[in-house]
Each structure stands twice: as C-alpha cells, then as structure tokens.
Amino acid sequence: MAGPLDDAIADPKSYANEDTYHRVFAQLRREDPVHWTEPAGYRPFWTVSKHADIMEVERQNDLFLNEPRTVLSPIDIERKVAEAMGEGGMVFRTLVSMDNPDHRGYRNMTHAYFMPPNVRKLEAGVNALARQYVDRMVGMNGACDFVKDVGVWYPLRVIMQILGVPPEDEPLMLKLTQENFGPQDPDSEGDGTNLDTQQKLFAYFRNVLQDRRRNPTDDVASVVANATINGEPISEFEALSYYVIIAVAGHDTTSSTTTGGLLALLQNPDQMDKLRRQPELLGSAVDEMLRWVTPVKHFFRTATQDYVLNGKKIAKGDNLMMCYWSGNRDEDVFDDPFAFRIDRSPNRHLAFGYGAHLCLGQHLAKLEIKALFAEILARIEHIELAGEPAWTEASFVSGLKRMPIRYTLRQQAA
C-alpha cells in the first residue's frame, strides 16, 4: 500500500530539495534500510539506502542484473515506451543497461581510452578549455549564472571534442541531454518517454558514425565506429547508443558535480578559505564534491534468485533501487556525513557506483573538475550567491539548473 514515505522516494521533487531527500532517506537508513516501496504510479521495488547494502548488491553482478529495469520510471511512461518499442524494447542499449558477457565486451571497447595513461594525454586540452571558460567568467563583469553560463558548457565541450562534435552543435546536444535526464522537470521540453529525444540523438550521431567508418581518427568516436564484438562489427543501434551515453552522461554528471561543488564551497566558506590556503587539497576536495552532490542518484538491479539482504527476503525477479546519494550520507561509513569537508579521508563515496559497473569515465571527470577549480581559485578572488539556486526535478541524474553568482577578480586576472 502506497504511503507518503513511498511516494516521496519516487517523487522527482524530492530530488530537487536536499532537505526533503535527506530527511526521507535518513529515516530509511535508521528504521528500514531495505524498504519495500509501492509509490503511486510506479511498479514496486526495494529501496536500498545504506552504503554496505548497496556494495553487497553491486559486487554480485551475476546475482543482481541491470536488465530489464534500469531506472525509476512511471508506469504510464513505461507503457508508452513498450507500445512504441515492443515489450522489452529499449530506447537505448548502453553499458548502464547491459550485463555480462555483453557488458564486459562493450566496456572493453573503450576501457583503455578512459584509463589514466590516455586521460593524461588529454590533460593539456582540458586545462586549455578550463582557462577558456574562466575567461568567459572574467569577461562577464562580475556576475553570471554559473550553471547556465559556465557549468554546463565546459564539460560539454570536453566530451564533444572527444566525439568530434563541432562547437556550433553544442546547444542542440545540451538541449537533448536535459530532455533525456530531466523529462519530468517543469522546464523540460521532452515528453517523458525519451523516444523523440532518442530519434534526434540517433539522427545526429548516425552522421558521426558513418564519417568515422570512412575516415577513422584517433578519437573515441572512431574506436566505437570500428569496433568488433564477438568477431562481428558493432551494430548501428549499439554504436549509436554508445555515442549517446558518452555524450549525455559524459558531461551532465560532471556539470552537476562542478556546480554543486561550487555551491557547497560557497555555503561552507571555511572550506573555501582552506582550499585557497591549501590548493594541494584540491584532489580530495573533488572527491568530497562527488560525495556531496552524487549526480547519479540511483540505478536499479533485478535479483536472479531469492536472497536475504540486511534481514529482508528478496524474491527472484524483485527490483532493487540502489540509492547512492543516501549511501553517501550513511552515518555508519562517514564521520559527520552532513558536513562538507574538503580534506575528508577516507572518502569511500559511491558517486561512481561500485563493482563491475564502476563509472568508466571517472578519471576524466576528476581531471575536468580539478582543472576548472584550479583555474577559478587562481583567478577569482571572491564569489558569493546572487540569488536562490534551483535544482532539476529528476530522480535519476540530477543537479543544479540555476545558480546566480557575483564575484571579484584577482588583480592579475582583471
């Protein structure tokens, strides 16, 4: 039977209000950490809210599968997708929905590209883009919306360069990303199903795919276009899906961490002061931003057999919602978890997931965030909020959508 707690777990508005979310999930961690959830308008599932329980599920990727239910979606949207795609059909088929052996094979396609040795080759270009976007701040007369003017564009440019997308096409990519991840947000222009968004993204990347097959380069788009899986060329559908996940997930989550991380520093000026005094803490500060923001709020897993998790009997076929933001505030894992500490150590956050599905782009994301904050700290003297920030109403991937700020430049940056 649905109740207020269950409805709050599923409601996208809960994810746009930090106080609401953390109040709900603190109660769950305390009273019912593996909670049978029956929200109105959604198929039921288990809500897994504690760090240790999330890790227990994630490390057993043979017992808990990504398919067929990957993320939380209302029943009416699921029905529309099923009608359009066929029962069991998918809008996209990407690493986040795959299980082994497919997951292993498709992940290995680009694994080397996103590992530290190759990411280090991208560092000079990323640093140059960080300077370019702080140049934009410098030229805006001491005020901007950090989300709309800097936060969304900088990581987008990084990932679009990797995919070979020209700058003039970035507004389209940004619009389609926001429709994809925030279909229930009032500001979204999507229909909630992502079907129209998929068609537009596929139409765009079909040209990229065809070009890289004819004229391969050393970019990741060429790696995907010319990959073979089990001795056969990758299918068009799965190649296009791969482009989409790199394009949309590869920048939106980094944007959310960057903007949310700056907000955390503004709301905790002692930590901003510490970071200015001790810039060598920037690496650990980035990890704390990731813990604090946790841009990917959940993924689902489906049990392949009966299982007991933290005393609860999970039945074969049951769905489990891995609540990473809640796990990253777990009082049993993090000392004073609601304090933002740039020198937190250890910091065993789950912002990149855990186990076989650990985020492939984590090293690139950290490099980008660190580069931008290094540039901001070197050139911006003081920053403060100039209005109320606002968050996207989305239960899957979410972050700030507005954050007006005022700032003064360091003398040499003026």
C-alpha positions as CSV (number, residue, x, y, z in Angstrom):
1,M,0.0,0.0,0.0
2,A,1.5,3.3,-1.1
3,G,2.1,5.9,1.6
4,P,3.7,9.4,2.0
5,L,7.2,7.9,2.5
6,D,7.0,5.7,-0.6
7,D,5.6,8.5,-2.7
8,A,8.5,10.8,-1.5
9,I,11.1,8.2,-2.5
10,A,9.8,8.2,-6.1
11,D,8.8,11.9,-6.4
12,P,11.2,13.9,-8.7
13,K,10.5,16.9,-6.5
14,S,12.2,15.2,-3.6
15,Y,15.5,15.2,-5.5
16,A,15.2,18.9,-6.2
17,N,15.1,19.6,-2.4
18,E,18.1,18.4,-0.5
19,D,16.4,18.8,2.9
20,T,13.4,16.7,1.8
21,Y,15.6,14.0,0.3
22,H,17.9,13.7,3.2
23,R,15.2,13.7,5.8
24,V,13.4,10.8,4.0
25,F,16.5,8.7,3.5
26,A,17.9,9.3,7.0
27,Q,14.6,7.9,8.3
28,L,15.0,4.9,5.9
29,R,18.6,4.2,7.0
30,R,17.6,4.4,10.6
31,E,14.3,2.5,10.5
32,D,14.1,0.3,7.4
33,P,17.2,0.4,5.3
34,V,15.9,-2.2,2.8
35,H,12.4,-0.9,2.3
36,W,9.6,-2.5,0.2
37,T,8.3,0.5,-1.7
38,E,5.0,0.9,-3.5
39,P,4.7,4.5,-4.7
40,A,1.5,5.6,-6.5
41,G,2.0,5.4,-10.3
42,Y,5.1,3.2,-10.2
43,R,5.9,-0.5,-10.1
44,P,7.0,-1.6,-6.6
45,F,10.7,-2.2,-5.7
46,W,13.0,-2.4,-2.8
47,T,14.7,0.8,-1.7
48,V,18.3,0.1,-0.7
49,S,19.6,3.1,1.3
50,K,22.7,2.0,3.2
51,H,26.3,2.0,1.9
52,A,27.1,-1.5,2.9
53,D,23.9,-3.0,1.4
54,I,24.5,-1.1,-1.9
55,M,28.0,-2.5,-2.1
56,E,26.8,-6.0,-1.3
57,V,24.4,-5.9,-4.2
58,E,26.8,-4.2,-6.6
59,R,29.7,-6.6,-6.0
60,Q,27.5,-9.5,-7.0
61,N,26.7,-8.5,-10.6
62,D,25.9,-12.2,-11.5
63,L,23.1,-12.3,-8.9
64,F,21.7,-8.8,-9.4
65,L,21.3,-7.7,-13.1
66,N,21.0,-4.3,-14.7
67,E,18.3,-5.5,-17.2
68,P,15.4,-5.4,-17.6
69,R,14.7,-2.4,-15.2
70,T,17.5,0.1,-15.1
71,V,16.0,3.3,-13.7
72,L,12.8,4.6,-12.0
73,S,10.1,5.5,-14.4
74,P,6.3,5.9,-14.0
75,I,4.1,3.1,-15.2
76,D,2.4,5.3,-17.9
77,I,5.8,6.2,-19.4
78,E,6.9,2.5,-19.3
79,R,3.7,1.6,-21.2
80,K,4.3,4.3,-23.8
81,V,7.8,3.0,-24.4
82,A,6.6,-0.6,-24.6
83,E,4.0,0.4,-27.1
84,A,6.5,2.2,-29.3
85,M,9.4,-0.2,-28.9
86,G,7.7,-3.5,-28.3
87,E,7.6,-5.4,-25.0
88,G,11.1,-5.4,-23.6
89,G,12.3,-3.0,-26.2
90,M,14.8,-0.3,-25.3
91,V,15.1,3.4,-26.2
92,F,18.9,2.9,-25.9
93,R,21.1,-0.1,-25.1
94,T,24.2,1.1,-23.3
95,L,26.7,-0.1,-20.7
96,V,24.3,1.0,-17.9
97,S,21.7,-1.5,-19.1
98,M,24.0,-4.4,-20.1
99,D,25.0,-7.4,-18.1
100,N,27.8,-9.9,-18.8
101,P,29.0,-11.2,-21.1
102,D,27.8,-8.2,-23.2
103,H,28.8,-5.6,-20.6
104,R,32.4,-6.9,-20.4
105,G,32.8,-6.9,-24.2
106,Y,31.3,-3.4,-24.8
107,R,33.2,-1.9,-21.8
108,N,36.5,-3.3,-23.1
109,M,35.9,-1.4,-26.4
110,T,36.8,2.0,-24.8
111,H,38.3,0.9,-21.5
112,A,41.9,1.8,-22.4
113,Y,40.8,5.2,-23.8
114,F,39.3,6.3,-20.4
115,M,42.1,4.9,-18.2
116,P,44.7,7.2,-16.6
117,P,47.5,6.8,-19.2
118,N,45.3,8.0,-22.0
119,V,43.4,10.6,-19.9
120,R,46.8,12.2,-19.1
121,K,47.2,12.8,-22.8
122,L,44.0,14.8,-22.7
123,E,45.1,17.0,-19.8
124,A,46.6,19.9,-21.7
125,G,43.5,20.2,-23.8
126,V,41.2,20.0,-20.7
127,N,43.3,22.7,-19.0
128,A,43.1,24.9,-22.0
129,L,39.3,24.6,-22.0
130,A,39.2,25.4,-18.3
131,R,41.0,28.6,-19.0
132,Q,38.7,29.4,-21.8
133,Y,35.6,29.1,-19.6
134,V,37.1,31.1,-16.8
135,D,38.0,33.7,-19.4
136,R,34.2,33.7,-20.1
137,M,33.6,34.4,-16.4
138,V,36.2,37.2,-16.4
139,G,34.5,38.9,-19.3
140,M,31.1,38.9,-17.7
141,N,31.6,41.9,-15.4
142,G,31.5,40.1,-12.1
143,A,28.1,38.3,-12.4
144,C,26.8,35.2,-14.1
145,D,24.6,32.2,-13.7
146,F,27.4,29.7,-13.1
147,V,25.2,26.7,-14.2
148,K,23.9,28.3,-17.5
149,D,27.0,30.3,-18.4
150,V,29.9,28.0,-17.4
151,G,28.9,24.8,-15.6
152,V,27.0,23.1,-18.4
153,W,29.2,24.3,-21.3
154,Y,32.7,23.4,-20.1
155,P,32.3,19.6,-19.6
156,L,30.1,19.5,-22.7
157,R,33.0,21.0,-24.8
158,V,35.4,18.4,-23.4
159,I,33.2,15.5,-24.3
160,M,32.2,16.9,-27.6
161,Q,35.8,17.3,-28.6
162,I,36.4,13.6,-27.8
163,L,33.4,12.8,-30.0
164,G,34.3,15.2,-32.8
165,V,31.2,17.3,-32.4
166,P,31.7,21.0,-33.6
167,P,31.0,23.8,-31.1
168,E,28.1,25.1,-33.1
169,D,26.2,21.9,-32.5
170,E,26.6,22.0,-28.7
171,P,23.3,23.9,-27.9
172,L,21.5,21.0,-29.6
173,M,23.4,18.4,-27.6
174,L,22.7,20.3,-24.3
175,K,19.0,20.6,-25.0
176,L,18.7,16.9,-25.8
177,T,20.7,15.9,-22.7
178,Q,18.4,18.0,-20.5
179,E,15.4,16.4,-22.1
180,N,16.9,12.9,-21.6
181,F,17.8,13.3,-17.9
182,G,15.0,15.6,-16.7
183,P,11.9,14.6,-18.5
184,Q,9.7,15.3,-15.5
185,D,11.2,18.7,-14.7
186,P,8.8,21.6,-15.4
187,D,11.4,23.3,-17.6
188,S,11.9,20.2,-19.8
189,E,10.5,20.2,-23.3
190,G,10.6,16.4,-23.5
191,D,7.5,14.1,-23.4
192,G,8.9,11.9,-20.7
193,T,9.5,8.9,-22.8
194,N,12.8,9.9,-24.4
195,L,11.6,8.5,-27.7
196,D,11.7,11.7,-29.6
197,T,15.0,12.6,-27.9
198,Q,16.4,9.3,-29.0
199,Q,15.4,9.8,-32.6
200,K,17.1,13.2,-32.7
201,L,20.3,11.9,-31.0
202,F,20.5,8.9,-33.3
203,A,19.9,11.0,-36.4
204,Y,22.8,13.3,-35.3
205,F,25.3,10.6,-34.3
206,R,24.5,8.5,-37.4
207,N,26.4,11.1,-39.4
208,V,29.3,10.8,-36.9
209,L,29.3,7.0,-37.2
210,Q,29.3,7.0,-41.0
211,D,32.1,9.6,-41.1
212,R,34.3,7.7,-38.6
213,R,33.9,4.5,-40.5
214,R,35.0,6.2,-43.7
215,N,37.7,8.4,-42.1
216,P,38.8,7.0,-38.8
217,T,41.0,9.2,-36.5
218,D,42.4,8.6,-33.0
219,D,39.3,9.8,-31.2
220,V,36.9,7.6,-29.2
221,A,34.2,8.1,-31.8
222,S,36.4,6.1,-34.2
223,V,37.1,3.5,-31.6
224,V,33.3,2.8,-31.3
225,A,32.6,3.1,-35.0
226,N,35.1,0.4,-36.0
227,A,34.8,-1.9,-33.0
228,T,34.0,-5.6,-33.3
229,I,32.0,-7.6,-30.8
230,N,32.4,-11.4,-30.8
231,G,34.1,-11.1,-34.2
232,E,31.4,-9.1,-35.8
233,P,31.2,-5.3,-36.5
234,I,29.2,-3.4,-33.8
235,S,25.6,-2.9,-34.9
236,E,24.4,0.6,-35.7
237,F,21.9,0.6,-32.8
238,E,24.5,-0.2,-30.3
239,A,27.2,2.1,-31.7
240,L,24.7,5.0,-31.7
241,S,23.7,4.1,-28.1
242,Y,27.3,4.1,-27.1
243,Y,27.7,7.6,-28.6
244,V,24.7,8.8,-26.7
245,I,25.8,7.5,-23.3
246,I,29.3,9.1,-23.8
247,A,27.7,12.4,-25.0
248,V,25.0,12.8,-22.4
249,A,26.3,11.1,-19.3
250,G,29.8,12.2,-20.1
251,H,29.1,15.8,-19.4
252,D,25.9,16.2,-17.4
253,T,27.2,14.4,-14.3
254,T,30.5,16.4,-14.4
255,S,28.5,19.6,-14.8
256,S,26.3,18.7,-11.8
257,T,29.4,17.9,-9.6
258,T,31.2,21.1,-10.6
259,T,28.2,23.4,-10.0
260,G,27.1,21.6,-6.8
261,G,30.7,21.6,-5.6
262,L,31.0,25.3,-6.0
263,L,27.7,25.8,-4.1
264,A,29.0,23.6,-1.3
265,L,32.1,25.8,-1.1
266,L,30.0,29.0,-1.0
267,Q,27.8,27.5,1.7
268,N,30.9,26.5,3.7
269,P,33.2,29.5,3.5
270,D,35.6,27.9,5.9
271,Q,36.2,25.1,3.4
272,M,36.7,27.6,0.6
273,D,39.2,29.5,2.7
274,K,41.0,26.3,3.5
275,L,41.1,25.3,-0.2
276,R,42.6,28.7,-1.1
277,R,45.2,28.3,1.6
278,Q,46.0,24.7,0.7
279,P,45.4,24.2,-3.0
280,E,47.1,20.8,-2.6
281,L,43.8,19.6,-1.2
282,L,42.0,20.1,-4.5
283,G,42.1,16.3,-5.3
284,S,40.4,15.4,-2.0
285,A,38.1,18.3,-2.4
286,V,36.9,16.9,-5.8
287,D,36.1,13.6,-4.1
288,E,34.1,15.4,-1.4
289,M,32.2,17.3,-4.1
290,L,31.4,14.0,-5.7
291,R,30.2,12.5,-2.4
292,W,28.2,15.7,-1.6
293,V,26.5,16.0,-5.0
294,T,26.2,12.4,-6.1
295,P,24.9,13.3,-9.6
296,V,23.7,9.8,-10.4
297,K,21.1,9.3,-7.7
298,H,20.2,5.7,-8.4
299,F,20.3,2.6,-10.6
300,F,18.1,-0.4,-10.4
301,R,19.2,-4.1,-10.1
302,T,17.0,-7.2,-10.5
303,A,17.5,-10.3,-8.4
304,T,18.1,-13.5,-10.3
305,Q,17.4,-15.7,-7.3
306,D,16.0,-15.4,-3.8
307,Y,18.4,-13.6,-1.5
308,V,18.5,-12.2,2.0
309,L,19.7,-8.6,2.2
310,N,20.1,-7.0,5.6
311,G,17.4,-9.3,7.0
312,K,14.9,-8.8,4.2
313,K,13.9,-11.6,1.9
314,I,14.4,-10.5,-1.7
315,A,12.5,-12.7,-4.1
316,K,13.8,-13.8,-7.5
317,G,12.6,-11.1,-10.0
318,D,12.3,-8.3,-7.4
319,N,13.8,-4.9,-8.4
320,L,16.1,-3.1,-6.1
321,M,16.8,0.7,-6.2
322,M,20.5,1.5,-5.3
323,C,20.3,4.9,-3.7
324,Y,23.8,6.3,-4.0
325,W,23.1,9.7,-2.6
326,S,21.7,8.1,0.6
327,G,24.7,5.7,0.8
328,N,27.0,8.8,0.6
329,R,25.4,10.2,3.7
330,D,25.5,6.9,5.7
331,E,26.3,7.6,9.3
332,D,28.0,4.2,9.7
333,V,30.5,5.0,7.0
334,F,31.2,8.7,7.0
335,D,32.1,10.7,10.1
336,D,29.7,13.6,10.4
337,P,28.3,12.9,6.9
338,F,26.3,16.1,6.6
339,A,29.5,18.2,7.0
340,F,31.2,19.2,3.8
341,R,35.0,18.6,4.4
342,I,37.5,19.1,1.6
343,D,40.1,17.0,3.4
344,R,37.8,14.1,4.2
345,S,39.8,10.9,4.5
346,P,39.0,8.1,3.9
347,N,36.2,9.0,1.5
348,R,34.6,5.8,0.2
349,H,31.9,7.5,-1.7
350,L,29.7,5.7,-4.2
351,A,29.3,8.6,-6.7
352,F,30.8,6.4,-9.4
353,G,29.0,3.3,-8.4
354,Y,30.9,0.2,-7.3
355,G,32.0,-3.2,-8.7
356,A,31.8,-4.2,-12.3
357,H,29.7,-1.2,-13.3
358,L,32.1,1.4,-11.8
359,C,31.9,4.5,-14.0
360,L,34.2,4.2,-17.0
361,G,34.7,8.0,-17.2
362,Q,35.7,8.6,-13.6
363,H,39.3,9.6,-14.3
364,L,38.3,12.1,-17.0
365,A,35.6,13.6,-14.8
366,K,38.0,14.2,-11.9
367,L,40.5,15.7,-14.3
368,E,37.9,18.2,-15.6
369,I,36.6,19.2,-12.2
370,K,40.1,19.7,-10.8
371,A,41.2,21.8,-13.8
372,L,38.3,24.1,-13.6
373,F,38.6,24.8,-9.9
374,A,42.3,25.3,-10.2
375,E,41.6,28.0,-12.7
376,I,38.8,29.6,-10.7
377,L,40.9,29.7,-7.5
378,A,43.9,31.2,-9.3
379,R,41.8,34.0,-11.0
380,I,38.7,34.7,-8.9
381,E,39.2,36.5,-5.6
382,H,35.8,36.2,-4.1
383,I,32.5,34.5,-5.0
384,E,29.0,34.7,-3.4
385,L,25.5,33.7,-4.3
386,A,23.4,36.4,-6.1
387,G,20.1,34.7,-5.8
388,E,18.4,31.4,-5.0
389,P,19.9,28.3,-6.6
390,A,17.4,25.7,-8.1
391,W,17.7,22.0,-8.8
392,T,16.3,19.8,-11.6
393,E,13.3,17.7,-10.6
394,A,14.7,14.3,-11.6
395,S,15.2,11.1,-9.6
396,F,17.8,9.5,-11.8
397,V,20.5,12.1,-12.8
398,S,20.1,15.5,-11.3
399,G,21.8,18.6,-10.2
400,L,21.6,22.4,-10.2
401,K,19.8,24.1,-13.1
402,R,20.3,27.7,-11.9
403,M,22.9,29.4,-9.6
404,P,23.4,33.1,-10.0
405,I,26.7,34.3,-8.5
406,R,28.7,37.6,-8.0
407,Y,32.5,37.6,-7.9
408,T,35.5,39.8,-8.0
409,L,38.7,39.1,-9.9
410,R,42.2,38.7,-8.6
411,Q,44.3,41.7,-9.6
412,Q,46.3,39.9,-12.3
413,A,43.1,38.5,-13.8
414,A,41.4,41.9,-14.2
